Amino acid sequence: MDLTLQSKFTLYPLSIRKDQKNYIVEEPVSGDFFEMPKICIDAIDSINEGHTLGDIERELQEKYPDETVDMIEFGEQLIELGLVKEVDGEKMTQKRETQALDGFTWIPSSVGRFFFNGMTNKVYLILFLISVSLIVWNPGLFPHYQDIFLFDSMMLNIITYMLISLVMIIIHEFGHILAIRSYDLPAKLGIGNRLIFVVFETDLTAAWKLAPRQRNILYFAGMSFEQIFVLIALSIQLLYPEATTILIGILGIIVLDIFIKTLYQCCFYMKTDVYYFVENITGCYNLMESGKQYLSRWLPFLRSDSSDTEVFDGEQKIVRLYSVFYIVGILLTFSLIIFYFLPQTYYAYSQVFSNLFRSTTPSAFWDAIAFLGQTILLLILLLYAKIKTRKVK
């Protein structure tokens, strides 16, 4: 459809709310949210008043003399976003999907508010500080890379760690779900993947209905909920050192798992919970893309589609500061690899090869065979994932 300056639009009902710097526009039927500056909101208001694109363009040029105003281009963007119902009386034919807003609504909002309210949010911070204090005063509680080796069998160690890690992931995501239910909003728990690993992901899209300060609670909810289990695990280890080896070992794995995942949340080159918190408080909702664009001047391998990301006025300093944390996040990842993942890998495979060539029992030999078999399977899946990704690109 060819637009002209004489064209008039009829938009679908929109919900518009002031955010940090710009405005959040919600299309209620599809459940989509868009960030727009003030000039776009003024254009939408004029469209709803029945003005032609040409009249709106002249009006905005007078009001915003330093801005480039092109209502034809803006109109095409509105059509592409699915926000336009009619153009010059002709209905748009694009398919609009209704988003199901019923995820976890069976959980009463009162239950969510029990776990996440003005008081408990402070309690979670106190729990975190207590846990840190216990580790500082008792260095033996600090998670060690060997904590995952609870049994002589490497396969049993891997299975135990994976099960505990899975339970902790579900607890983490359930924290997000309870937090958003405290505002009587829905959430969706999906299954995604990073490389070859299956992960759970909570869709908090509905959080855009909330004020920025309220969204912060949702982003930290997973880590906040974990603090209960960290403190319990540390307290039992400290108060009952004579407990069974299995129990102490499982508690150690819980602390190690949450410790690593907490550091992982601080890896700003990925969109983690802490990243979304920083993005939210700064109001720079393309922070990663803008940061990569800035860093690509010195690190060409970061250059991608993000090279066309627009940096709004006043965001340059924030982007530069984020770029520093982006690099720190990469260094933090290398630290995890050096102090945890590489030592774990070396220890595991040294034990496996020892059992493979110098085993004293058949069970140790076959455990080594099974462990190497799953290693080969993981490498094949990793290679397949990389090949598939390249084909998609």
Secondary structure as a PSIPRED ss2 file (coil, helix, strand):
# PSIPRED VFORMAT (PSIPRED V4.0)

   1 M C   1.000  0.000  0.000
   2 D C   1.000  0.000  0.000
   3 L C   1.000  0.000  0.000
   4 T C   1.000  0.000  0.000
   5 L C   1.000  0.000  0.000
   6 Q C   1.000  0.000  0.000
   7 S C   1.000  0.000  0.000
   8 K C   1.000  0.000  0.000
   9 F E   0.000  0.000  1.000
  10 T E   0.000  0.000  1.000
  11 L E   0.000  0.000  1.000
  12 Y C   1.000  0.000  0.000
  13 P C   1.000  0.000  0.000
  14 L C   1.000  0.000  0.000
  15 S E   0.000  0.000  1.000
  16 I E   0.000  0.000  1.000
  17 R E   0.000  0.000  1.000
  18 K E   0.000  0.000  1.000
  19 D C   1.000  0.000  0.000
  20 Q C   1.000  0.000  0.000
  21 K C   1.000  0.000  0.000
  22 N C   1.000  0.000  0.000
  23 Y E   0.000  0.000  1.000
  24 I E   0.000  0.000  1.000
  25 V E   0.000  0.000  1.000
  26 E E   0.000  0.000  1.000
  27 E E   0.000  0.000  1.000
  28 P C   1.000  0.000  0.000
  29 V C   1.000  0.000  0.000
  30 S C   1.000  0.000  0.000
  31 G C   1.000  0.000  0.000
  32 D E   0.000  0.000  1.000
  33 F E   0.000  0.000  1.000
  34 F E   0.000  0.000  1.000
  35 E E   0.000  0.000  1.000
  36 M E   0.000  0.000  1.000
  37 P C   1.000  0.000  0.000
  38 K H   0.000  1.000  0.000
  39 I H   0.000  1.000  0.000
  40 C H   0.000  1.000  0.000
  41 I H   0.000  1.000  0.000
  42 D H   0.000  1.000  0.000
  43 A H   0.000  1.000  0.000
  44 I H   0.000  1.000  0.000
  45 D H   0.000  1.000  0.000
  46 S H   0.000  1.000  0.000
  47 I H   0.000  1.000  0.000
  48 N H   0.000  1.000  0.000
  49 E C   1.000  0.000  0.000
  50 G C   1.000  0.000  0.000
  51 H C   1.000  0.000  0.000
  52 T C   1.000  0.000  0.000
  53 L H   0.000  1.000  0.000
  54 G H   0.000  1.000  0.000
  55 D H   0.000  1.000  0.000
  56 I H   0.000  1.000  0.000
  57 E H   0.000  1.000  0.000
  58 R H   0.000  1.000  0.000
  59 E H   0.000  1.000  0.000
  60 L H   0.000  1.000  0.000
  61 Q H   0.000  1.000  0.000
  62 E H   0.000  1.000  0.000
  63 K H   0.000  1.000  0.000
  64 Y C   1.000  0.000  0.000
  65 P C   1.000  0.000  0.000
  66 D C   1.000  0.000  0.000
  67 E C   1.000  0.000  0.000
  68 T C   1.000  0.000  0.000
  69 V C   1.000  0.000  0.000
  70 D C   1.000  0.000  0.000
  71 M H   0.000  1.000  0.000
  72 I H   0.000  1.000  0.000
  73 E H   0.000  1.000  0.000
  74 F H   0.000  1.000  0.000
  75 G H   0.000  1.000  0.000
  76 E H   0.000  1.000  0.000
  77 Q H   0.000  1.000  0.000
  78 L H   0.000  1.000  0.000
  79 I H   0.000  1.000  0.000
  80 E H   0.000  1.000  0.000
  81 L C   1.000  0.000  0.000
  82 G C   1.000  0.000  0.000
  83 L C   1.000  0.000  0.000
  84 V E   0.000  0.000  1.000
  85 K E   0.000  0.000  1.000
  86 E E   0.000  0.000  1.000
  87 V E   0.000  0.000  1.000
  88 D C   1.000  0.000  0.000
  89 G C   1.000  0.000  0.000
  90 E E   0.000  0.000  1.000
  91 K E   0.000  0.000  1.000
  92 M C   1.000  0.000  0.000
  93 T C   1.000  0.000  0.000
  94 Q C   1.000  0.000  0.000
  95 K C   1.000  0.000  0.000
  96 R C   1.000  0.000  0.000
  97 E C   1.000  0.000  0.000
  98 T C   1.000  0.000  0.000
  99 Q C   1.000  0.000  0.000
 100 A C   1.000  0.000  0.000
 101 L C   1.000  0.000  0.000
 102 D C   1.000  0.000  0.000
 103 G C   1.000  0.000  0.000
 104 F C   1.000  0.000  0.000
 105 T C   1.000  0.000  0.000
 106 W C   1.000  0.000  0.000
 107 I C   1.000  0.000  0.000
 108 P C   1.000  0.000  0.000
 109 S H   0.000  1.000  0.000
 110 S H   0.000  1.000  0.000
 111 V H   0.000  1.000  0.000
 112 G H   0.000  1.000  0.000
 113 R H   0.000  1.000  0.000
 114 F H   0.000  1.000  0.000
 115 F H   0.000  1.000  0.000
 116 F C   1.000  0.000  0.000
 117 N C   1.000  0.000  0.000
 118 G H   0.000  1.000  0.000
 119 M H   0.000  1.000  0.000
 120 T H   0.000  1.000  0.000
 121 N H   0.000  1.000  0.000
 122 K H   0.000  1.000  0.000
 123 V H   0.000  1.000  0.000
 124 Y H   0.000  1.000  0.000
 125 L H   0.000  1.000  0.000
 126 I H   0.000  1.000  0.000
 127 L H   0.000  1.000  0.000
 128 F H   0.000  1.000  0.000
 129 L H   0.000  1.000  0.000
 130 I H   0.000  1.000  0.000
 131 S H   0.000  1.000  0.000
 132 V H   0.000  1.000  0.000
 133 S H   0.000  1.000  0.000
 134 L H   0.000  1.000  0.000
 135 I H   0.000  1.000  0.000
 136 V H   0.000  1.000  0.000
 137 W H   0.000  1.000  0.000
 138 N C   1.000  0.000  0.000
 139 P H   0.000  1.000  0.000
 140 G H   0.000  1.000  0.000
 141 L H   0.000  1.000  0.000
 142 F C   1.000  0.000  0.000
 143 P C   1.000  0.000  0.000
 144 H C   1.000  0.000  0.000
 145 Y H   0.000  1.000  0.000
 146 Q H   0.000  1.000  0.000
 147 D H   0.000  1.000  0.000
 148 I H   0.000  1.000  0.000
 149 F C   1.000  0.000  0.000
 150 L C   1.000  0.000  0.000
 151 F C   1.000  0.000  0.000
 152 D C   1.000  0.000  0.000
 153 S C   1.000  0.000  0.000
 154 M H   0.000  1.000  0.000
 155 M H   0.000  1.000  0.000
 156 L H   0.000  1.000  0.000
 157 N H   0.000  1.000  0.000
 158 I H   0.000  1.000  0.000
 159 I H   0.000  1.000  0.000
 160 T H   0.000  1.000  0.000
 161 Y H   0.000  1.000  0.000
 162 M H   0.000  1.000  0.000
 163 L H   0.000  1.000  0.000
 164 I H   0.000  1.000  0.000
 165 S H   0.000  1.000  0.000
 166 L H   0.000  1.000  0.000
 167 V H   0.000  1.000  0.000
 168 M H   0.000  1.000  0.000
 169 I H   0.000  1.000  0.000
 170 I H   0.000  1.000  0.000
 171 I H   0.000  1.000  0.000
 172 H H   0.000  1.000  0.000
 173 E H   0.000  1.000  0.000
 174 F H   0.000  1.000  0.000
 175 G H   0.000  1.000  0.000
 176 H H   0.000  1.000  0.000
 177 I H   0.000  1.000  0.000
 178 L H   0.000  1.000  0.000
 179 A H   0.000  1.000  0.000
 180 I H   0.000  1.000  0.000
 181 R H   0.000  1.000  0.000
 182 S C   1.000  0.000  0.000
 183 Y C   1.000  0.000  0.000
 184 D C   1.000  0.000  0.000
 185 L C   1.000  0.000  0.000
 186 P C   1.000  0.000  0.000
 187 A C   1.000  0.000  0.000
 188 K E   0.000  0.000  1.000
 189 L E   0.000  0.000  1.000
 190 G E   0.000  0.000  1.000
 191 I E   0.000  0.000  1.000
 192 G E   0.000  0.000  1.000
 193 N E   0.000  0.000  1.000
 194 R E   0.000  0.000  1.000
 195 L C   1.000  0.000  0.000
 196 I C   1.000  0.000  0.000
 197 F E   0.000  0.000  1.000
 198 V E   0.000  0.000  1.000
 199 V E   0.000  0.000  1.000
 200 F E   0.000  0.000  1.000
 201 E E   0.000  0.000  1.000
 202 T E   0.000  0.000  1.000
 203 D E   0.000  0.000  1.000
 204 L C   1.000  0.000  0.000
 205 T H   0.000  1.000  0.000
 206 A H   0.000  1.000  0.000
 207 A H   0.000  1.000  0.000
 208 W H   0.000  1.000  0.000
 209 K H   0.000  1.000  0.000
 210 L C   1.000  0.000  0.000
 211 A C   1.000  0.000  0.000
 212 P H   0.000  1.000  0.000
 213 R H   0.000  1.000  0.000
 214 Q H   0.000  1.000  0.000
 215 R H   0.000  1.000  0.000
 216 N H   0.000  1.000  0.000
 217 I H   0.000  1.000  0.000
 218 L H   0.000  1.000  0.000
 219 Y H   0.000  1.000  0.000
 220 F H   0.000  1.000  0.000
 221 A H   0.000  1.000  0.000
 222 G H   0.000  1.000  0.000
 223 M H   0.000  1.000  0.000
 224 S H   0.000  1.000  0.000
 225 F H   0.000  1.000  0.000
 226 E H   0.000  1.000  0.000
 227 Q H   0.000  1.000  0.000
 228 I H   0.000  1.000  0.000
 229 F H   0.000  1.000  0.000
 230 V H   0.000  1.000  0.000
 231 L H   0.000  1.000  0.000
 232 I H   0.000  1.000  0.000
 233 A H   0.000  1.000  0.000
 234 L H   0.000  1.000  0.000
 235 S H   0.000  1.000  0.000
 236 I H   0.000  1.000  0.000
 237 Q H   0.000  1.000  0.000
 238 L H   0.000  1.000  0.000
 239 L H   0.000  1.000  0.000
 240 Y C   1.000  0.000  0.000
 241 P C   1.000  0.000  0.000
 242 E C   1.000  0.000  0.000
 243 A C   1.000  0.000  0.000
 244 T C   1.000  0.000  0.000
 245 T H   0.000  1.000  0.000
 246 I H   0.000  1.000  0.000
 247 L H   0.000  1.000  0.000
 248 I H   0.000  1.000  0.000
 249 G H   0.000  1.000  0.000
 250 I H   0.000  1.000  0.000
 251 L H   0.000  1.000  0.000
 252 G H   0.000  1.000  0.000
 253 I H   0.000  1.000  0.000
 254 I H   0.000  1.000  0.000
 255 V H   0.000  1.000  0.000
 256 L H   0.000  1.000  0.000
 257 D H   0.000  1.000  0.000
 258 I H   0.000  1.000  0.000
 259 F H   0.000  1.000  0.000
 260 I H   0.000  1.000  0.000
 261 K H   0.000  1.000  0.000
 262 T H   0.000  1.000  0.000
 263 L H   0.000  1.000  0.000
 264 Y H   0.000  1.000  0.000
 265 Q H   0.000  1.000  0.000
 266 C C   1.000  0.000  0.000
 267 C C   1.000  0.000  0.000
 268 F C   1.000  0.000  0.000
 269 Y C   1.000  0.000  0.000
 270 M C   1.000  0.000  0.000
 271 K C   1.000  0.000  0.000
 272 T C   1.000  0.000  0.000
 273 D H   0.000  1.000  0.000
 274 V H   0.000  1.000  0.000
 275 Y H   0.000  1.000  0.000
 276 Y H   0.000  1.000  0.000
 277 F H   0.000  1.000  0.000
 278 V H   0.000  1.000  0.000
 279 E H   0.000  1.000  0.000
 280 N H   0.000  1.000  0.000
 281 I H   0.000  1.000  0.000
 282 T H   0.000  1.000  0.000
 283 G C   1.000  0.000  0.000
 284 C C   1.000  0.000  0.000
 285 Y C   1.000  0.000  0.000
 286 N C   1.000  0.000  0.000
 287 L H   0.000  1.000  0.000
 288 M H   0.000  1.000  0.000
 289 E H   0.000  1.000  0.000
 290 S H   0.000  1.000  0.000
 291 G H   0.000  1.000  0.000
 292 K H   0.000  1.000  0.000
 293 Q H   0.000  1.000  0.000
 294 Y H   0.000  1.000  0.000
 295 L H   0.000  1.000  0.000
 296 S C   1.000  0.000  0.000
 297 R C   1.000  0.000  0.000
 298 W C   1.000  0.000  0.000
 299 L C   1.000  0.000  0.000
 300 P H   0.000  1.000  0.000
 301 F H   0.000  1.000  0.000
 302 L H   0.000  1.000  0.000
 303 R C   1.000  0.000  0.000
 304 S C   1.000  0.000  0.000
 305 D H   0.000  1.000  0.000
 306 S H   0.000  1.000  0.000
 307 S H   0.000  1.000  0.000
 308 D H   0.000  1.000  0.000
 309 T C   1.000  0.000  0.000
 310 E C   1.000  0.000  0.000
 311 V C   1.000  0.000  0.000
 312 F C   1.000  0.000  0.000
 313 D C   1.000  0.000  0.000
 314 G C   1.000  0.000  0.000
 315 E C   1.000  0.000  0.000
 316 Q H   0.000  1.000  0.000
 317 K H   0.000  1.000  0.000
 318 I H   0.000  1.000  0.000
 319 V H   0.000  1.000  0.000
 320 R H   0.000  1.000  0.000
 321 L H   0.000  1.000  0.000
 322 Y H   0.000  1.000  0.000
 323 S H   0.000  1.000  0.000
 324 V H   0.000  1.000  0.000
 325 F H   0.000  1.000  0.000
 326 Y H   0.000  1.000  0.000
 327 I H   0.000  1.000  0.000
 328 V H   0.000  1.000  0.000
 329 G H   0.000  1.000  0.000
 330 I H   0.000  1.000  0.000
 331 L H   0.000  1.000  0.000
 332 L H   0.000  1.000  0.000
 333 T H   0.000  1.000  0.000
 334 F H   0.000  1.000  0.000
 335 S H   0.000  1.000  0.000
 336 L H   0.000  1.000  0.000
 337 I H   0.000  1.000  0.000
 338 I H   0.000  1.000  0.000
 339 F H   0.000  1.000  0.000
 340 Y H   0.000  1.000  0.000
 341 F H   0.000  1.000  0.000
 342 L H   0.000  1.000  0.000
 343 P H   0.000  1.000  0.000
 344 Q H   0.000  1.000  0.000
 345 T H   0.000  1.000  0.000
 346 Y H   0.000  1.000  0.000
 347 Y H   0.000  1.000  0.000
 348 A H   0.000  1.000  0.000
 349 Y H   0.000  1.000  0.000
 350 S H   0.000  1.000  0.000
 351 Q H   0.000  1.000  0.000
 352 V H   0.000  1.000  0.000
 353 F H   0.000  1.000  0.000
 354 S H   0.000  1.000  0.000
 355 N H   0.000  1.000  0.000
 356 L H   0.000  1.000  0.000
 357 F H   0.000  1.000  0.000
 358 R H   0.000  1.000  0.000
 359 S C   1.000  0.000  0.000
 360 T C   1.000  0.000  0.000
 361 T C   1.000  0.000  0.000
 362 P H   0.000  1.000  0.000
 363 S H   0.000  1.000  0.000
 364 A H   0.000  1.000  0.000
 365 F H   0.000  1.000  0.000
 366 W H   0.000  1.000  0.000
 367 D H   0.000  1.000  0.000
 368 A H   0.000  1.000  0.000
 369 I H   0.000  1.000  0.000
 370 A H   0.000  1.000  0.000
 371 F H   0.000  1.000  0.000
 372 L H   0.000  1.000  0.000
 373 G H   0.000  1.000  0.000
 374 Q H   0.000  1.000  0.000
 375 T H   0.000  1.000  0.000
 376 I H   0.000  1.000  0.000
 377 L H   0.000  1.000  0.000
 378 L H   0.000  1.000  0.000
 379 L H   0.000  1.000  0.000
 380 I H   0.000  1.000  0.000
 381 L H   0.000  1.000  0.000
 382 L H   0.000  1.000  0.000
 383 L H   0.000  1.000  0.000
 384 Y H   0.000  1.000  0.000
 385 A H   0.000  1.000  0.000
 386 K H   0.000  1.000  0.000
 387 I H   0.000  1.000  0.000
 388 K H   0.000  1.000  0.000
 389 T H   0.000  1.000  0.000
 390 R H   0.000  1.000  0.000
 391 K H   0.000  1.000  0.000
 392 V H   0.000  1.000  0.000
 393 K C   1.000  0.000  0.000
